[in-house]
């Protein structure tokens, strides 16, 4: 079994790139994002891993979301798409509406990635403050962005690991989830700050989150394979 210090150390190493340059990050190959393709057709996105600029206002980064996206993707052999540089933009804005046309490079490239690699589920990872009601929230616009069965898989596993969860009633839903939902299953997950921690005293919360996500990703993959088998059998 992997011990706490090992997981914390891995996340610390992954998180370093999002803390540099006053948490604005640095471009990689002249791009403000990095990505990697996995075997499982599930993708983890983290557009706020570094600071963002919204309506001329610089907003803080969502601590550890980029590291968690990469860590979980590597652990489960799925894909990730993570923003590593603040280009004075915000791929997830505006909230509460779905744009008919998009110009943001991160978002446009993410959608192309989803289409090219036939992604079954996109999970957009965000952070929220500890004053929110629930440990985690899954925004899916009353299942309009994601199949009910997929959402239930995640809800059940979070409950099993004693993390409170709801359907995103405190959130409006951003462009990443809204745009990706035009192509595939998508939801936005908001994670309390006390869970996104590298402190040993709160490690049990971090581990519960990682375990629930890992189990849910594998179960969703199994579900997607069953659907694919049904489609093949009907041909």
C-alpha positions as CSV (number, residue, x, y, z in Angstrom):
1,X,0.0,0.0,0.0
2,X,1.3,3.5,-0.9
3,X,1.9,5.5,2.2
4,X,0.8,9.1,2.9
5,X,4.2,10.6,2.5
6,X,4.6,9.1,-1.0
7,X,1.3,10.5,-2.3
8,X,1.9,13.9,-0.7
9,X,5.4,14.0,-2.2
10,X,4.1,13.0,-5.7
11,X,1.5,15.7,-5.6
12,X,4.0,18.3,-4.3
13,X,6.3,17.6,-7.3
14,X,3.4,17.8,-9.7
15,X,2.1,21.0,-8.2
16,X,5.4,22.9,-8.3
17,X,4.8,24.0,-12.0
18,X,1.5,25.7,-11.0
19,X,3.1,27.8,-8.2
20,X,6.0,29.3,-10.2
21,X,5.8,32.9,-11.5
22,X,3.5,34.0,-8.7
23,X,1.1,31.2,-9.5
24,X,0.8,32.4,-13.1
25,X,2.8,29.4,-14.3
26,X,4.9,29.2,-17.4
27,X,4.2,28.3,-21.0
28,X,5.2,24.9,-22.3
29,X,6.2,24.7,-26.0
30,X,4.7,28.2,-26.4
31,X,1.3,26.9,-25.2
32,X,-0.6,27.7,-22.0
33,X,-1.7,24.1,-21.5
34,X,-0.3,20.6,-21.4
35,X,-2.1,17.3,-22.2
36,X,-1.5,13.6,-22.3
37,X,-3.6,10.8,-23.8
38,X,-4.5,7.7,-21.7
39,X,-6.0,4.4,-22.7
40,X,-9.3,5.0,-20.7
41,X,-11.6,7.4,-22.6
42,X,-12.0,9.7,-19.7
43,X,-10.4,13.1,-19.5
44,X,-9.6,15.4,-16.5
45,X,-9.5,19.1,-17.1
46,X,-8.1,21.8,-14.8
47,X,-8.4,25.3,-16.4
48,X,-7.8,27.1,-13.1
49,X,-4.6,25.3,-12.0
50,X,-3.0,28.7,-12.4
51,X,-4.4,32.2,-12.0
52,X,-7.0,33.4,-14.5
53,X,-8.2,36.8,-15.6
54,X,-11.9,37.4,-15.6
55,X,-13.4,40.8,-16.7
56,X,-10.0,42.5,-16.2
57,X,-9.7,41.0,-12.7
58,X,-7.0,38.5,-11.8
59,X,-8.5,35.6,-9.9
60,X,-6.6,33.2,-7.6
61,X,-5.7,29.7,-8.9
62,X,-7.6,26.7,-7.6
63,X,-4.9,25.1,-5.5
64,X,-3.8,21.6,-6.3
65,X,-6.4,21.0,-9.0
66,X,-3.8,20.7,-11.8
67,X,-1.7,18.3,-9.8
68,X,-4.8,16.2,-8.9
69,X,-5.8,16.0,-12.6
70,X,-2.4,14.8,-13.6
71,X,-2.0,12.4,-10.7
72,X,-5.4,10.8,-11.2
73,X,-4.9,10.6,-14.9
74,X,-1.6,8.9,-14.6
75,X,-2.9,6.6,-11.8
76,X,-6.0,5.5,-13.9
77,X,-4.4,5.7,-17.3
78,X,-6.9,8.2,-18.6
79,X,-6.2,11.6,-20.3
80,X,-5.6,15.1,-18.8
81,X,-5.8,18.6,-20.2
82,X,-4.4,21.2,-17.8
83,X,-3.8,24.9,-18.1
84,X,-0.2,25.8,-17.0
85,X,0.0,29.5,-17.8
86,X,-2.2,32.5,-17.2
87,X,-2.6,34.2,-20.6
88,X,-4.8,36.8,-19.1
89,X,-7.9,34.7,-19.9
90,X,-10.3,32.3,-18.4
91,X,-11.5,29.3,-20.4
92,X,-14.4,28.7,-18.0
93,X,-16.0,32.1,-18.4
94,X,-18.8,33.2,-18.7
95,X,-20.8,31.2,-16.2
96,X,-24.4,30.3,-16.4
97,X,-24.7,30.4,-20.2
98,X,-23.4,28.4,-23.2
99,X,-21.6,30.5,-25.9
100,X,-22.6,29.9,-29.5
101,X,-19.0,30.6,-30.6
102,X,-15.8,30.3,-28.7
103,X,-12.4,31.9,-29.2
104,X,-10.4,30.7,-26.2
105,X,-7.5,28.5,-27.3
106,X,-7.6,26.2,-24.3
107,X,-11.3,25.5,-24.9
108,X,-11.1,25.1,-28.6
109,X,-8.2,22.7,-28.4
110,X,-9.8,20.7,-25.6
111,X,-12.9,20.2,-27.7
112,X,-10.8,19.0,-30.6
113,X,-9.0,16.6,-28.3
114,X,-12.3,15.1,-27.1
115,X,-13.4,14.5,-30.6
116,X,-10.1,13.1,-31.9
117,X,-9.8,10.6,-29.0
118,X,-13.4,9.8,-28.6
119,X,-13.6,10.7,-25.0
120,X,-16.6,9.3,-23.2
121,X,-16.5,11.6,-20.1
122,X,-14.8,14.9,-19.4
123,X,-14.5,16.0,-15.8
124,X,-13.6,19.7,-15.2
125,X,-11.9,20.0,-11.8
126,X,-12.3,23.2,-9.7
127,X,-11.7,24.3,-6.2
128,X,-14.1,26.0,-3.8
129,X,-13.9,27.5,-0.3
130,X,-14.5,25.6,2.9
131,X,-17.7,27.7,3.6
132,X,-19.6,25.9,0.8
133,X,-22.2,23.4,2.1
134,X,-20.7,20.2,0.6
135,X,-17.3,18.6,0.4
136,X,-17.7,18.2,-3.4
137,X,-20.3,19.3,-5.9
138,X,-21.0,17.8,-9.3
139,X,-22.5,20.4,-11.6
140,X,-24.3,18.7,-14.5
141,X,-27.3,21.0,-15.2
142,X,-29.8,18.5,-14.0
143,X,-28.2,15.7,-16.0
144,X,-28.3,17.7,-19.2
145,X,-24.5,17.6,-19.6
146,X,-24.0,14.0,-18.4
147,X,-25.8,10.7,-18.3
148,X,-27.6,10.0,-15.0
149,X,-25.8,6.6,-14.6
150,X,-22.4,8.2,-14.8
151,X,-23.2,10.9,-12.2
152,X,-24.7,8.2,-9.9
153,X,-21.4,6.3,-10.0
154,X,-19.5,9.2,-8.7
155,X,-22.1,10.2,-6.1
156,X,-22.3,6.6,-4.7
157,X,-18.5,6.4,-4.4
158,X,-18.1,9.8,-2.7
159,X,-20.8,8.8,-0.2
160,X,-19.0,5.5,0.4
161,X,-15.9,7.4,1.4
162,X,-17.9,9.7,3.7
163,X,-17.5,12.8,1.6
164,X,-20.7,14.9,1.3
165,X,-21.7,15.7,-2.3
166,X,-24.6,17.4,-4.1
167,X,-25.6,18.2,-7.7
168,X,-24.0,21.6,-7.9
169,X,-26.9,23.7,-6.6
170,X,-24.4,26.4,-5.5
171,X,-22.9,26.8,-8.9
172,X,-23.8,28.1,-12.4
173,X,-21.6,25.9,-14.5
174,X,-18.8,27.2,-16.7
175,X,-17.9,27.1,-20.4
176,X,-15.6,24.0,-20.2
177,X,-18.4,21.7,-19.1
178,X,-21.0,23.4,-21.2
179,X,-19.0,23.3,-24.4
180,X,-17.7,19.8,-23.9
181,X,-21.3,18.6,-23.2
182,X,-22.1,19.5,-26.8
183,X,-19.8,16.6,-27.7
184,X,-19.8,14.1,-24.8
185,X,-20.7,13.4,-21.2
186,X,-19.3,16.2,-19.0
187,X,-19.6,17.6,-15.5
188,X,-17.8,20.1,-13.3
189,X,-16.6,19.1,-9.9
190,X,-16.0,21.6,-7.1
191,X,-13.7,20.5,-4.3
192,X,-13.4,22.2,-0.9
193,X,-10.0,23.7,0.0
194,X,-9.7,21.4,3.1
195,X,-9.6,18.4,0.8
196,X,-7.1,19.9,-1.5
197,X,-4.3,19.8,1.1
198,X,-0.8,18.4,1.4
199,X,-0.9,18.5,5.2
200,X,-0.7,15.2,7.0
201,X,-3.4,16.1,9.5
202,X,-6.0,16.3,6.7
203,X,-4.5,13.5,4.6
204,X,-7.5,11.3,5.2
205,X,-9.7,13.7,3.3
206,X,-7.4,13.9,0.4
207,X,-7.0,10.1,0.3
208,X,-10.8,9.7,0.4
209,X,-11.2,12.0,-2.6
210,X,-8.5,10.2,-4.6
211,X,-9.9,6.8,-3.8
212,X,-13.5,7.8,-4.7
213,X,-12.3,9.4,-8.0
214,X,-10.2,6.4,-8.9
215,X,-13.0,3.9,-8.2
216,X,-15.5,6.1,-10.1
217,X,-13.2,6.4,-13.1
218,X,-12.8,2.6,-13.4
219,X,-16.5,2.0,-12.9
220,X,-17.4,4.6,-15.5
221,X,-15.0,3.0,-18.0
222,X,-16.7,-0.4,-17.4
223,X,-20.0,1.3,-18.0
224,X,-18.8,2.8,-21.2
225,X,-17.6,-0.6,-22.4
226,X,-20.9,-2.1,-21.7
227,X,-22.6,0.6,-23.8
228,X,-20.2,0.0,-26.6
229,X,-20.9,-3.7,-26.6
230,X,-24.6,-3.0,-26.8
231,X,-24.0,-0.7,-29.8
232,X,-21.9,-3.3,-31.5
233,X,-24.4,-6.1,-30.9
234,X,-27.2,-4.0,-32.5
235,X,-25.3,-3.5,-35.8
